[in-house]
Amino acid sequence: MQNGAGLWSTRHMHRMRLSTGSSRKLLLLAPSASPGLKFFSNIHTDSNLFEERMAKMQALRGRVYLQIGAIEPRQLTGGRHRLAIDDESWHLLAVDKDERICGCIRYREYGPKTGFSQLGVSQSALARSSEWGGKLESAVETELELSRRLNLPYVEVGGWALLETVQNTTEALRMALSLYGLAQALGGAVGMSTANRGNCSASILRRIGGRSMVHEAGELPPYYDPHYKREIEVLRFYSWAPNPRYMSWIDGIRSELSFLPVLTRQAATHTYVPAANHVYHTAAAGNSR
């Protein structure tokens, strides 16, 4: 993705359509029987359609990652970039007018008993570093403790992929802002992302509110990931603390996400309950280093 100086200008932001007015629609894939389904009113339970969308999303991710050299063909299964974590995650999809998936991003929630070793970041090259592994674990455990104290889920965000035809459009920003909207729609979150510096995803996440992960002595550095052959930053974010510049767009996205089509294999038994607005505002009383 190119991040030209004028692309995210205030003037341009006033012209762009971030929510349902966009030429591309948003769709959510939800993990089966997730408690978070109670925050959505437009839920469709269809295992076959869910599997079809999941397969197309994984195929898109595989195609994009191959094109940028982040993976090799042997890392695909039937052309799909399949990960075990996909079945346990929410997936936000951008779908064009011909119902083709042109963008995706993964949102994985963890419960209050989760420890560092259960997170995807624990398998990263930085975690295996003799110099930085302990510092990374300490920093993440601090964030996990914050999520427990606030009674909010801890979230890992990843799997971001966009077709080349939309990489230089506002779709990247739209999907990044939708992460905050989704976190708020689900009731709030303390989160992190291992973001690619090469395609500007890290810079976009920083622009809208992402921050460096910190330990006792300072910030964690970017690191090279030999699996994806990219330089990565570990960023943290809080659902209640995006860049104020984008708050109005996030508010609009969040309100529309509640009524967005949500596809799942198995519906939850909960009745629709809109997310309480105070969850992600009063949470700011917590740690915001």
C-alpha positions in Angstrom: 0.0 0.0 0.0 1.2 3.5 -0.7 0.6 6.1 1.9 0.9 9.4 -0.1 0.9 12.6 1.8 -2.5 13.6 0.5 -4.2 10.3 0.8 -5.4 10.6 4.4 -5.7 14.4 4.4 -8.6 16.0 6.3 -10.1 17.3 3.0 -10.0 13.8 1.5 -11.5 12.3 4.7 -14.5 14.6 4.4 -15.1 13.2 0.9 -14.6 9.5 1.6 -17.4 7.1 2.4 -16.3 4.8 5.2 -19.5 2.9 6.0 -22.3 1.5 4.0 -22.1 4.3 1.4 -18.9 2.8 0.1 -18.8 0.9 -3.2 -17.7 -2.1 -1.2 -19.8 -3.7 1.5 -18.6 -5.1 4.8 -19.4 -8.6 6.1 -18.5 -10.3 9.3 -17.7 -13.9 9.8 -18.3 -14.8 13.5 -16.9 -17.8 15.5 -19.6 -20.3 16.3 -22.0 -19.4 19.2 -19.7 -16.5 20.2 -21.2 -14.4 23.1 -20.4 -11.4 21.0 -23.2 -12.3 18.6 -25.6 -10.7 21.1 -24.4 -7.3 19.9 -25.6 -7.9 16.3 -29.1 -7.9 15.0 -28.6 -9.3 11.4 -27.2 -12.8 12.0 -27.3 -15.5 9.4 -26.6 -19.1 10.4 -25.5 -21.1 7.4 -22.6 -23.5 7.7 -22.2 -24.0 3.9 -22.2 -20.3 3.1 -19.9 -19.7 6.1 -17.4 -22.3 4.8 -17.5 -20.9 1.3 -16.8 -17.3 2.5 -14.0 -18.6 4.8 -12.4 -20.5 1.9 -12.6 -17.4 -0.4 -11.1 -15.2 2.4 -8.2 -17.6 2.9 -7.7 -17.8 -0.8 -7.5 -14.0 -1.0 -5.0 -13.9 1.8 -2.9 -16.5 0.2 -2.9 -14.7 -3.1 -2.0 -11.4 -1.6 0.7 -12.8 0.6 2.2 -14.7 -2.4 2.2 -11.5 -4.5 4.2 -9.5 -1.9 6.6 -12.4 -1.2 5.5 -12.9 2.4 4.9 -16.6 1.9 5.9 -19.4 -0.5 3.5 -21.7 -2.4 4.3 -24.6 -0.1 2.7 -22.7 2.8 -0.7 -22.8 1.1 -3.2 -25.6 1.3 -5.2 -25.9 -1.9 -4.3 -22.2 -2.7 -5.6 -21.1 0.7 -3.6 -19.5 3.6 -5.3 -21.6 6.3 -4.6 -21.1 10.0 -6.1 -22.9 13.0 -6.8 -19.5 14.6 -9.2 -18.6 11.8 -12.0 -20.8 13.2 -11.8 -19.1 16.6 -11.8 -15.5 15.2 -14.0 -12.8 13.8 -13.2 -11.8 10.2 -14.1 -8.5 8.7 -14.5 -8.8 5.0 -14.8 -6.1 2.3 -16.9 -7.4 -0.6 -17.3 -5.6 -4.0 -20.5 -5.2 -6.0 -19.9 -8.6 -7.7 -19.7 -10.3 -4.2 -16.0 -10.9 -4.5 -13.9 -10.6 -1.3 -11.4 -7.8 -1.9 -10.1 -7.3 1.7 -10.0 -9.1 5.0 -8.7 -8.7 8.6 -8.8 -11.0 11.6 -9.9 -10.2 15.1 -9.3 -12.8 17.8 -10.6 -12.4 21.3 -9.1 -14.2 24.4 -10.6 -14.8 27.8 -9.4 -13.6 31.2 -7.3 -16.6 32.0 -5.1 -16.3 28.9 -1.4 -16.1 29.4 1.4 -14.9 27.1 2.2 -18.4 25.9 -1.3 -18.8 24.5 -1.1 -15.8 22.2 0.1 -15.9 18.6 2.8 -13.3 19.4 4.5 -15.9 21.7 5.5 -17.7 18.5 7.1 -14.7 16.9 10.8 -14.2 16.2 10.9 -11.4 18.8 9.6 -13.8 21.4 12.4 -16.2 20.6 15.1 -13.5 20.9 17.4 -13.9 23.8 17.6 -10.1 24.2 14.0 -9.2 23.6 11.9 -12.3 24.4 11.6 -11.6 28.1 10.8 -7.9 27.6 8.1 -8.8 25.1 6.5 -11.2 27.5 6.6 -8.7 30.3 5.0 -6.0 28.2 2.2 -8.3 26.9 1.5 -9.6 30.4 1.1 -6.0 31.6 -1.5 -5.5 28.8 -3.2 -8.8 29.8 -3.5 -7.6 33.4 -5.0 -4.4 32.2 -7.7 -6.3 30.2 -8.5 -8.4 33.4 -8.7 -5.3 35.6 -11.1 -3.6 33.1 -13.0 -6.9 32.5 -12.5 -6.6 28.8 -11.2 -9.2 26.4 -7.7 -9.2 25.1 -7.5 -9.2 21.3 -4.9 -10.0 18.7 -5.5 -8.5 15.2 -3.9 -9.9 12.1 -4.4 -11.5 8.7 -4.8 -8.1 7.0 -4.9 -8.5 3.2 -6.2 -6.3 0.4 -6.4 -6.9 -3.4 -3.9 -4.8 -5.4 -6.9 -3.0 -7.0 -7.9 -1.5 -3.7 -4.6 -1.1 -2.0 -4.2 2.5 -3.0 -7.8 3.5 -2.1 -9.3 4.4 1.2 -10.2 0.7 1.8 -7.1 0.2 4.0 -8.0 3.1 6.2 -11.7 2.1 6.3 -10.8 -1.5 7.5 -8.4 -0.2 10.1 -11.0 2.2 11.5 -13.5 -0.7 11.4 -11.3 -2.5 13.9 -12.0 0.1 16.5 -15.7 0.1 15.5 -15.8 -3.7 15.9 -14.0 -3.6 19.2 -16.5 -1.1 20.5 -19.5 -2.9 19.0 -18.4 -6.0 20.9 -18.2 -4.1 24.2 -14.6 -2.9 24.2 -11.1 -4.5 24.2 -7.5 -4.2 25.0 -5.6 -5.3 21.9 -2.4 -5.7 20.0 -1.3 -6.3 16.4 1.9 -7.5 14.8 1.8 -5.1 11.9 3.8 -5.2 8.6 6.0 -2.1 8.1 6.5 -2.8 4.4 2.9 -2.3 3.2 2.2 0.7 5.5 -0.3 -1.2 7.7 1.9 -0.4 10.7 1.9 3.3 9.9 -1.9 3.3 9.3 -2.5 1.6 12.6 -0.2 4.1 14.3 -2.0 7.0 12.7 -5.4 6.0 14.0 -4.3 5.2 17.6 -1.9 2.3 17.7 1.1 2.6 20.1 4.4 0.8 20.5 4.4 -2.0 23.0 6.5 -1.0 26.1 8.4 -2.7 28.8 10.1 -1.3 31.9 13.0 0.2 30.1 11.2 1.5 27.0 9.6 0.6 23.7 10.0 -2.8 22.0 11.8 -2.5 18.6 10.6 -3.6 15.2 11.8 -7.1 14.3 12.3 -9.2 11.2 9.9 -12.1 10.8 11.7 -14.9 8.7 8.3 -16.7 8.2 6.7 -13.7 6.4 10.0 -12.1 5.3 8.9 -8.7 6.6 9.8 -6.2 9.3 7.1 -6.2 11.9 6.1 -3.8 14.7 4.2 -5.0 17.8 1.5 -2.4 18.4 -1.1 -2.1 21.2 -4.4 -0.4 21.0 -7.3 0.4 23.3 -10.9 0.5 21.9 -11.7 3.6 23.9 -8.7 5.6 22.8 -8.4 6.0 19.0 -6.9 9.1 17.5 -9.6 11.8 18.2 -9.3 12.9 14.6 -11.1 9.8 13.5 -13.6 9.4 16.3 -16.6 10.6 14.3 -15.9 8.1 11.5 -15.4 5.3 14.0 -18.7 6.2 15.7 -20.5 5.9 12.4 -18.9 2.6 11.6 -19.7 1.2 15.0 -23.4 2.1 14.7 -23.6 0.5 11.3 -21.7 -2.6 12.4 -24.5 -3.5 14.8 -26.8 -4.1 11.8 -24.1 -5.5 9.4 -24.7 -9.0 8.0 -23.0 -11.5 10.3 -22.4 -15.0 9.1 -21.8 -17.9 11.5 -21.9 -21.7 11.6 -23.9 -21.8 14.8 -26.0 -19.0 16.3 -25.8 -18.0 19.9 -28.8 -18.2 22.1 -28.4 -14.6 23.3 -30.9 -11.8 22.5 -29.7 -8.8 20.7 -28.3 -6.2 23.1 -26.6 -3.0 21.8 -23.2 -2.4 23.2 -23.2 0.0 26.1 -21.5 3.3 25.1 -19.9 3.7 28.5 -17.8 0.5 28.2 -15.2 2.0 25.9 -15.2 5.5 27.4 -15.0 4.9 31.1 -12.4 2.2 30.5 -10.0 5.1 29.8 -9.5 5.4 33.5 -7.2 2.4 33.1 -3.6 2.3 31.9 -3.0 4.5 28.8 0.8 4.7 28.7 
